[in-house]
Amino acid sequence: MSKKTFVILVLLVALLAVSVAACGGSKPAPAKEAPAKAEPAKEEPKPTKAPEPTKAPEPTKAPEPTEAPAAEEVVLTMGSWRSDDVEQMGRILDAFHAEYPNITVKFDPTNPVEYDVSLRTQLEGGTAPDLFYLRSFSTSRQLYDEGFLEVVDDVPNLQANFTEAARAPWATDDGVSYGVPFMAVSHGIYYNQDLFKELGLEVPTTWEDLLVVAQKIKDAGYEPFANASGDEWTMAEIVFMNLAPTFIGGREGRLAYLSGERCFNDEHAVAAFQAVADIAPFLPEGQEALNYYDSQQLFLMGEAAMWMGGSWDIPAFEAEKPDFNWSVFAIPAPKGQDAYVCFHMDAGMGLNAASKHKEEAKVFLNWLASNELPPLLANELPGFFPIQTEAPTLDNEHANAFLALNQGRGLDVRWAWPVLLDGDPDGYTLMQSGAVNIVNGKMTAQEAADALQEGLAQWFEPAQNCGK
């Protein structure tokens, strides 16, 4: 199939396709009151005659034992943005139900793009689930500040099995935890190993090498990258924030922006946006009309050699069973610079402050924070990594390939998540807009960085006084 024919077909399909991407049992019945103390028997007058001997009393039978009342069964609801994980979460929750048969956790996910708005509507209307997935950093902290989240510091395994850094994305600045860390995800570049072999290509080790490889793939009649901007969030999360740590210098560089040491349009920020501009010529023709699912299909059908994505794509890609071998490699750094991987603290688990079943919900949260969960999570949902200090053994080769990217590289979270989501315009929206405009030829890298700086300077004090 020619590239032009395929893109036309995908566009037609896109018009029809839908994009993917309470246990508080009643309190124990109070113990029955003890019978009132018996009055002492009045003294009988002494008999004038010796009494007749009486028979020994019949021995009394011990009362039949009664069964203890069974614990009341309770159902907890759990909200999530992972609508693809119903079957896998069912098996994970079955392990909890086997241990705590009186507590049932019902997994009730929402379409990902609707989750944040839907959850807020439910919380404000008093219909939110007992438990729900929490975005990391600013988004969940705002829910806590507004009184929607219960403090979970009294969950024993939270302190025992997570480092302070792992708890931080769901905690206040002074360490009050309002969520239990659940899972992290990684970012990188998927590639068609068979196509690379056919074209005699090696995995690039520098950014410059990556661009050379991309050109060779294009010259051979294939799409170098399957990514597209029809779903704009993908340009923010799996392209720009995938690239950014390597170009701004990882965590240390990111903190320099947050402290005001750097301005958001300095040479490093411009370089991050320029990396988006560098790959723009290697995106599919008509990419502005292709959504997340469409662009994934370009890769899975063998039409494109690479796909910038996240480890959460592993289950979907494996389910598709493409007829080629595939793996992942890290974003390569410009020659002479250090490489970084975006390893993002993705989801925590929160407890609705209005739940009628907080005691039972905390039983579940303690189980979630135990060392029993990691092997279940890692192997049922490959590409979603447990955050407990005790790392599990992974069975999935592609999940192991993603974790291997961490070796010898610095790690950091997505640039916009900590702090930069707190104001308006927020950093995420500004970064997304910049990346989308770049790949569609409407902005240069410098213009995108300037817009980021100017937008954040409207409310973020370090951006107002940066570089001084």
C-alpha positions in Angstrom: 0.0 0.0 0.0 1.4 3.4 -0.9 1.9 6.0 1.8 -0.6 8.3 0.2 -3.2 5.6 -0.1 -2.6 4.5 3.5 -3.0 8.0 4.9 -6.2 8.5 3.0 -7.5 5.2 4.4 -6.5 6.2 7.9 -8.2 9.5 7.6 -11.4 7.8 6.6 -11.2 5.3 9.4 -10.5 8.1 11.8 -13.8 9.7 11.1 -15.5 6.5 12.3 -13.2 5.4 15.0 -13.4 6.4 18.7 -10.1 7.4 20.1 -8.7 5.3 22.9 -6.2 6.0 24.5 -18.4 1.1 50.8 -16.6 -1.1 52.7 -17.3 0.6 56.0 -19.2 -2.1 57.5 -21.3 -1.0 60.3 -19.6 -0.6 63.6 -19.4 -3.8 65.6 -22.5 -4.3 67.6 -22.0 -3.0 71.2 -21.6 -5.7 73.8 -24.7 -6.4 75.8 -24.7 -4.8 79.2 -23.8 -7.0 82.1 -26.9 -7.9 84.2 -27.5 -5.7 87.2 -25.7 -6.9 90.4 -28.0 -9.3 92.4 -29.2 -8.1 95.7 -27.8 -10.3 98.6 -30.4 -12.9 99.7 -32.0 -12.2 103.0 -30.8 -14.5 105.8 -33.3 -17.3 106.4 -34.4 -18.0 110.0 -32.6 -21.0 111.5 -34.6 -24.1 111.3 -35.8 -25.8 114.4 -35.4 -29.2 112.9 -32.6 -30.5 110.9 -33.5 -30.2 107.3 -34.1 -33.3 105.2 -31.1 -34.1 103.1 -31.5 -32.8 99.6 -30.4 -34.4 96.3 -27.4 -33.1 94.6 -28.4 -30.7 91.9 -28.4 -32.0 88.4 -25.3 -30.7 86.6 -26.2 -27.9 84.2 -25.3 -28.2 80.6 -23.0 -25.7 79.1 -24.8 -23.4 76.7 -24.5 -24.3 73.1 -21.8 -22.1 71.5 -23.1 -19.5 69.1 -21.3 -18.5 65.9 -19.7 -15.1 65.9 -21.6 -12.8 63.5 -19.9 -12.6 60.1 -18.2 -9.3 59.2 -20.5 -7.2 57.1 -19.7 -7.2 53.4 -18.9 -3.9 52.0 -18.4 -2.7 48.4 -15.9 0.0 47.6 -15.8 1.7 44.2 -12.6 2.7 42.5 -12.3 5.3 39.8 -9.6 5.3 37.2 -8.6 6.8 33.8 -7.4 3.4 32.7 -10.4 2.0 30.8 -8.2 -0.5 29.0 -7.3 -2.4 32.2 -10.6 -3.9 33.4 -9.6 -7.5 32.9 -6.1 -7.1 34.4 -7.3 -5.0 37.4 -10.0 -7.7 37.9 -7.3 -10.3 38.5 -5.2 -7.9 40.7 -8.3 -7.2 42.9 -9.2 -10.9 43.1 -5.9 -11.3 45.1 -7.1 -8.7 47.5 -10.6 -10.2 47.7 -9.1 -13.6 48.5 -7.4 -12.1 51.5 -10.3 -9.9 52.6 -13.5 -11.6 51.4 -15.8 -9.1 53.2 -14.4 -6.2 51.2 -15.1 -5.9 47.5 -13.4 -3.3 45.4 -15.3 -2.5 42.2 -13.1 -1.1 39.4 -15.1 1.6 37.6 -12.9 3.4 35.0 -13.7 6.5 32.9 -12.6 7.3 29.4 -9.1 8.9 29.9 -9.8 12.2 28.3 -12.9 12.7 30.4 -11.5 11.5 33.7 -10.4 14.8 35.3 -13.6 16.7 34.6 -15.8 13.7 35.5 -14.0 13.1 38.8 -14.3 16.8 39.8 -18.0 16.8 38.9 -18.5 13.7 41.0 -16.6 15.1 44.0 -18.5 18.4 43.9 -21.8 16.5 43.5 -21.1 14.0 46.3 -21.2 11.0 43.9 -17.5 10.3 43.6 -16.1 6.8 44.2 -14.6 5.7 47.5 -11.1 5.4 46.0 -9.8 6.9 42.8 -6.6 7.2 40.8 -4.7 10.5 41.5 -2.6 12.4 39.0 0.8 13.2 40.5 1.8 16.6 41.9 -0.3 19.7 41.3 -3.6 18.1 40.1 -4.1 15.9 43.1 -2.7 18.5 45.6 -5.4 20.9 44.5 -8.1 18.2 45.3 -6.5 17.8 48.7 -6.4 21.6 49.3 -10.1 21.7 48.4 -10.9 19.1 51.0 -11.8 16.2 48.7 -9.0 13.8 49.9 -8.5 12.0 53.2 -5.1 12.1 54.8 -3.5 8.6 54.7 -0.5 9.0 56.9 -1.9 6.2 59.2 -1.6 3.6 56.5 1.3 1.5 57.9 2.8 0.2 54.7 3.0 3.7 53.3 5.9 4.7 55.5 7.5 1.2 55.5 7.6 0.5 51.7 8.1 3.9 50.0 10.9 6.4 50.0 10.2 10.1 50.7 10.8 10.8 47.1 8.2 8.2 46.0 5.6 9.7 48.4 6.3 13.3 47.4 4.1 13.5 44.3 1.1 12.8 46.5 2.1 14.7 49.6 2.2 18.3 50.9 5.5 20.2 51.1 5.6 19.3 54.8 5.1 15.6 54.1 1.4 15.0 54.8 0.3 12.2 52.5 -3.0 12.3 50.7 -2.4 9.4 48.3 -0.7 6.1 48.2 1.9 5.8 45.4 0.7 3.3 42.9 2.6 3.2 39.6 5.1 4.9 37.4 5.6 4.9 33.6 8.6 5.3 31.4 9.1 7.0 28.0 11.2 6.2 25.0 11.2 5.4 21.3 9.6 2.1 20.0 11.2 0.8 16.9 10.7 -1.9 14.3 13.7 -4.2 14.8 13.1 -6.1 11.6 12.9 -2.9 9.5 16.0 -1.6 11.1 17.8 -4.8 10.2 16.4 -4.8 6.6 17.7 -1.2 6.1 21.0 -1.9 7.8 20.4 0.6 10.6 21.8 0.6 14.1 20.0 2.0 17.2 21.3 5.7 17.3 23.4 6.7 20.2 23.3 10.5 19.6 20.6 12.9 18.6 22.5 13.6 15.4 22.6 9.9 14.6 18.8 9.7 15.2 18.2 12.4 12.5 20.5 10.6 10.1 18.6 7.3 10.7 15.3 9.1 10.2 16.4 10.4 6.9 17.5 7.0 5.7 14.2 5.5 6.7 12.3 8.2 4.8 14.5 7.7 1.7 13.6 4.0 1.8 9.9 4.9 1.5 8.8 4.5 5.1 7.6 7.0 7.7 10.4 7.5 10.2 8.1 8.4 13.1 4.4 7.5 13.4 3.6 10.4 15.8 1.0 12.9 15.0 -0.7 16.0 16.4 -4.4 15.2 15.8 -4.7 14.5 19.6 -2.7 17.4 20.8 -1.9 15.9 24.3 0.3 13.4 22.6 2.6 16.1 21.4 2.9 17.3 25.0 3.3 14.1 26.9 4.9 11.6 24.5 6.9 13.9 22.3 7.9 17.1 24.0 8.1 15.8 27.6 9.8 12.6 26.3 12.5 14.8 24.8 12.8 17.6 27.4 14.8 16.0 30.2 17.7 15.3 27.8 17.7 18.8 26.5 17.2 20.8 29.7 19.5 18.6 31.8 17.1 16.4 33.7 16.0 17.0 37.3 18.8 19.5 38.0 17.9 21.5 35.0 14.2 21.5 35.7 14.8 22.7 39.3 16.9 25.6 37.9 13.7 26.9 36.1 11.6 26.4 39.2 14.1 28.4 41.3 14.3 31.3 38.8 18.0 30.5 38.0 16.9 30.0 34.4 14.3 31.6 32.3 11.9 29.4 30.4 13.2 30.7 27.0 16.9 30.1 27.7 19.1 28.1 25.3 18.1 24.8 27.0 14.4 25.4 26.6 14.9 26.5 23.0 16.9 23.3 22.4 14.0 21.2 23.7 11.6 22.9 21.4 14.1 22.7 18.6 14.2 18.9 19.0 10.5 18.9 18.2 11.3 20.9 15.1 14.1 18.5 14.1 11.7 15.6 13.9 8.8 17.5 12.3 9.9 16.7 8.7 9.9 13.0 9.7 6.3 12.8 10.8 3.6 11.4 8.5 2.1 13.5 5.8 -1.2 14.8 7.0 -0.2 14.1 10.6 -2.3 17.0 11.9 -5.5 14.9 11.2 -4.2 11.6 12.7 -5.1 10.8 16.3 -3.4 8.7 18.9 -4.9 5.4 17.7 -4.2 6.2 14.0 -0.6 6.9 14.6 -0.1 3.8 16.6 -1.6 1.8 13.7 1.0 3.3 11.3 3.7 1.8 13.5 1.9 -1.5 14.1 1.2 -2.0 10.4 4.9 -1.6 9.6 4.4 1.7 7.7 6.5 3.6 10.2 9.8 2.6 11.7 9.5 4.4 15.1 7.0 5.7 17.6 7.7 8.1 20.5 5.6 6.6 23.2 5.3 5.5 26.8 5.6 2.1 28.5 1.8 2.1 29.0 1.5 1.3 25.3 3.1 -2.2 25.8 -0.2 -4.1 26.5 -1.9 -2.5 23.5 1.0 -3.2 21.2 1.3 -6.8 22.4 -2.4 -7.4 21.9 -2.2 -6.2 18.3 0.5 -8.9 17.6 2.3 -7.1 14.8 4.2 -9.3 12.4 7.6 -7.9 13.2 9.9 -7.8 16.3 10.0 -4.6 18.2 11.7 -3.0 21.2 12.6 0.4 22.6 15.5 2.7 22.9 16.0 5.9 24.9 16.0 9.5 23.5 19.6 9.9 22.5 21.4 13.0 23.7 23.2 15.5 21.5 26.9 14.5 21.1 28.9 15.2 24.2 25.8 15.7 26.5 24.3 13.5 29.2 21.2 11.4 28.4 18.1 11.3 30.5 14.9 9.2 30.6 11.5 10.6 31.5 10.4 8.1 34.2 7.2 9.6 35.5 5.4 9.0 38.8 2.1 8.5 37.1 -0.7 7.4 39.5 -1.4 7.3 43.2 -4.5 6.1 44.9 -6.7 8.6 46.8 -9.4 8.1 49.5 -12.5 10.2 49.1 -12.9 12.4 52.2 -16.6 11.9 52.0 -16.5 8.1 51.8 -18.7 6.2 54.3 -16.2 3.4 54.3 -12.9 4.9 55.2 -11.8 2.1 57.6 -12.2 -0.6 55.0 -10.8 1.6 52.3 -7.6 2.0 54.4 -7.4 -1.8 54.7 -7.3 -1.8 50.9 -4.8 1.0 50.7 -2.5 -0.8 53.1 -2.7 -3.9 50.9 -1.9 -1.7 47.9 1.2 -0.4 49.6 2.4 -3.8 50.6 5.1 -5.9 48.9 2.4 -8.2 47.8 1.2 -5.9 45.0 4.4 -5.2 43.0 4.7 -8.6 41.2 1.0 -8.6 40.5 1.0 -5.1 39.1 4.2 -5.4 37.1 3.2 -8.6 35.4 -0.5 -8.0 34.9 0.1 -4.5 33.5 3.5 -4.6 31.9 4.8 -1.0 31.4 3.3 0.2 34.7 6.0 0.0 37.3 5.5 -0.4 41.1 7.1 2.3 43.2 7.8 0.2 46.3 11.4 0.0 47.4 11.3 -3.7 46.9 11.4 -4.2 43.1 9.7 -7.2 41.7 11.0 -9.6 39.0 9.4 -8.8 35.6 8.3 -11.5 33.2 7.6 -9.2 30.3 10.5 -8.7 27.9 9.3 -5.3 26.7 8.8 -4.0 30.3 12.3 -5.1 31.1 13.6 -3.4 27.9 12.0 -0.1 29.2 13.5 -0.5 32.6 16.9 -1.2 31.1 16.8 2.3 29.6 17.3 3.7 33.1 20.8 2.2 33.4 23.5 4.8 33.0 21.0 7.7 32.5 19.5 10.3 34.7 15.8 10.1 35.5 13.2 12.8 35.9 9.4 13.3 35.7 7.5 15.2 33.0 8.6 18.8 33.0 5.2 20.5 33.5 3.9 18.3 36.3 5.6 19.7 39.5 4.5 23.3 40.2 3.9 24.5 36.6 0.2 23.3 36.6 -0.6 25.6 39.5 -1.5 28.8 37.6 -3.1 30.1 34.4 -1.9 29.7 31.8 -0.3 26.5 33.0 3.0 25.1 31.8 1.4 21.9 30.3 -0.9 23.9 28.0 1.9 26.2 27.0 4.3 23.4 26.2 1.6 21.5 24.3 0.7 24.5 22.3 4.3 25.2 21.4 5.0 21.6 20.3 1.8 21.5 18.2 2.5 24.8 16.5 6.1 23.8 15.7 5.2 20.5 14.0 2.5 22.4 12.0 4.8 25.1 10.9 3.2 27.9 12.9 6.0 28.6 15.4 9.8 28.4 15.6 11.5 26.9 18.6 12.5 30.3 19.9 8.9 31.6 19.6 7.6 28.5 21.4 10.1 29.1 24.3 9.3 32.8 24.4 5.5 32.0 24.7 6.3 29.6 27.5 8.3 32.2 29.4 5.7 35.0 28.8 2.8 32.8 29.8 4.4 31.5 33.0 5.6 35.0 33.9 1.9 36.1 34.3 1.7 34.2 37.5 4.9 32.3 38.4 7.2 34.5 40.5 10.5 32.7 39.5 9.7 33.3 35.9 9.0 37.0 36.6 12.5 37.4 38.2 14.5 34.8 36.4 18.1 35.0 35.3 19.0 37.9 37.6 
